[in-house]
Amino acid sequence: MNRRPPHSPISTPCVQCPIRRMSGFRDFKPKELAFIRSWKVAERRVPARGFVLQEQETIDELYTVLDGWAMKHKTLPDGRRQIINFAMPGDLLGLQASVDKAASHNIEALTDLTLCVLPRKGLWELFRGFAGLSYDITWLAAREEHILGEYLVALGQRTAQERIAFVLLDLFLRARRAALVTGNRMSMPVTQNHLADTAGLSLVHTNKSLQKLRAQGAFAWENSTFELLDLELLANLAHKTVEPAPPRPFL
């Protein structure tokens, strides 16, 4: 079982939170911000490849990703892994494990990760006194369900090339909202192995699909730098409609 190190003092006060300055996120009202400031008790730092939590672990806190990337996955007894979802700045982690008896999946850091620590007991005060934030929690849970549904369709109905196109497009759009994209470029901590375990493909099929997409001019990807060259092409290949997204909530 994962042994978590002690939490770190708060180094990024909520009033200086960089996520609040991102156009992709909805800012708090003054009373909401005051509550969030009182709710956040610490920060937690997880090194790359470390675990935020592991399957069957129990926790009494939630986390908002302040900086870095993480992935959620389940691993079978023989070592086969299915990546369920990814997390970036502004995403909420640990809600399922906080309200259920134990975590149903692992959460692992893809990069060095900084998390805002929100004790579970604060949820009740949030529900009692802040209707807007209560809706935000519901929205975040519904969004998670939506993402899982989209990935299930990708696994069940899309071809290998379409699956890879879908995952890459989804990651790019989410990274852009989190201000991780400059122009059309971003630092991509996701590897071909990660893509294979997300799309349910062998590494060979994943590599072939990436080569086909590159040859069509959809993107360039060298080392850890990903550049989207043709958004419309990648969206068409993924059978996904890209529309402007309104600012989304976070905690």
N, C-alpha and C positions, 0 to 999 in steps of 0.2 A: 504494500500500500504506500502511496505517495506521502512522504513526510514534508509538510509545508514549513518553510522557514518563517521566522517572525515577520510581521508586516513592517513596512517602512513608514516613517513619518510622512505627512503630506508635503510634497514639494511643489505641487501645482494646485493652488487654491482654486475653488470653483469659479471665483470671479475672474480668474485669469485662464480658464480652461480654453485651450485652442479649438476645441470642437465647437464651442459657442460662436466662434468667428467664421466657421465654415458655412458657406451658402446652402449646403445640402442638408443642414440641420436646423430645426426650429429652436429658437432660444427660449429661455424660461421667463415667465412673468416674475416680478420682484419677490412676491411671497413664495413662489415655487423655488426660486433660487435660494432663498433663505432656508427653506426646508432641506433642499439638496445639500447645502453647505453643512447643516447640522447632521445630516444622515451619513455623509462620507466621513469615515473615522480614520482611514489610513490609505496607503497605497501598497500594492503588492507587485514585486518584480519577479518575473519568471524568465530564466535564461532560455535561449533557443533550444528546442528539443526537450525542455522541461515540461512537466505536466501542471496545468492549472488545477485539474482534478481528474481522477480516474474512475472508471466504471465501478459502481457499487460503493463509492465513497460517499459519506454523508457530510454535508456542510451546512452552516447556519448563516451564510452570507451570499450576496450577489456581487457581480463585478461588471463595471463598464470598462471597455477597452479604451485606454487613454492613448496608448501608442503601441504599434506593432501589429503583427498578424498571428492568428491562431487557427487551428483546425479541430473540428469535432469528428471523432471516428469511433468505430467499433471493430474489435479484433476477435476473430474466431480462435478456438483453442489451437488450431494448427498454424496460426500466424497470419492467415489471410485477413486483410484489412479493407474495410469500406469507409471511405471518407464521406461524412454526411453533409458537412457544411464548413464554411470558413468564417472567420471573424476578423474585423478590422476596427479602427477607431470609431467609437460611437455605438458599437454593438454591445448588447447585454449578454452576459454569460452567467450560468448557474441557476437560472430561474427554475428549470425542471428539477434539478437536484435539491433546490431549496424547498419546493412545495411537495415533492414526492419523498419517499423514504430514503432513496439513494440515487446517485447519478446513473443514468441509463447508458452513458457513453463517456468516452475520454475526451478531454480538451487539452491539446498539446500546443505549445508555442512553436510557431514556425520561425519567428525572429525573437530577439529580446522583447519582452512584453511588459508593459506597465499597465496596471489595473487599478481602478478606483474601487475601494472596498465599501460595500453597503450592507450593513447587518440586516438579516432577514426580518428581525422584529420591527424594523422601520416600515415594512410594508403595511402593517396595520394602521399606523398613523397616516400613511399616504392615502390608504383607502378611505379613512374616516374624514380627512380634512381637505383632500385635493382631488376634485373630480377630474380636472384636466390631466394630472399625472397618472391617475388611475386609468384613464382612457389610453394614455401613452403606453402603460404596461400591457394593456389588452392589445394595442396596435402592434407592439413588438412581438408578442406571442403569436398574433395572427400572421405577421410577416414571416416568422419562422415556419409556420405551417405552409404558407404560400411557397416559400423557397423549397421546402421538402417535396411539395407536390410537383413543382417544376422539375426538380432533379429526378423524381420518380418517373415522370413522363420521358425524360431524356434517356434514362436507363432502359425503359421498357419499349420505347417506340422509335427513337432516333437511331440512325446508323452510326458507325464508329466515328466518321468524320463529323457528322452533325453533333454528336455528343461533345467532342472536343471543342468544336466551334461554340457550342452553347456555354460550356464551362468557362472558356477564355473570355467570352463576351460578358458573362455575368460578373466575373472577377474584375474586368476592366471597368464596367459601369459602377460597381460598388466602390472600387478604389477611387474613381473619379469623384464620386460624391464625398468621399472621405479626404479629399484634397491630396491624394497620393499620386496624382497624374499631373505631369507638366507637359503641356502641349498634348501629344498623344503617347508620351513615354511614361513608364513607371518601372520602379524596381520590383521585380517579381520573385518572391521567395518560394513560390510553388514550382516544383520540379516535374519532370516527366513521370517519375514514380508517383508523385501526388496526383497528377492528372489521371494516370492509369487507375489508381485506386478510387478516384472520384467517379470516373466514367464506367467502371466495371469492365475494363479492357486489359489485355496483356500489354506489357511494355512494348512489344514488337508492333502491335496494332496501333498503339498510341503514337509511336514514332512515325509510322507510315502515314497516319492521319495528319500529324503535324507537318510532315514534308509536303503533303498534297495542299494543305492550306497555305503554306509558305509559297509554294509554286504558283498559286492563284493570286498571290499578292495581297493576302488578307492582313498579314502582320510580319514583322521581323522580330526575332528573339535570339539574342546573343548573350551568353552567360546569364546574368540575372536581369538584363534590361529587355523589357517587352515594349514594342512600339506597334500600335494599331495603325495600319496603313489604309484600310478601307472598312469603315464601320458598317456601311450598307451591305457590302459583300458578306462580312462575317455574320451580320444579323440575318440575312437571307439564308445563308448556309445553316444557321442554327434554328431557322423557323421561329424567329423571335422578333416581335415588334418593339422598336426602341422609341419611347415617348418621353418628353420632358417630365421629370418627377418633381413634385412639390417638396419643400423642406420636410424632413421626417423627424420624429421625436427621438430623444435619447435621455438617459438618466445620469 
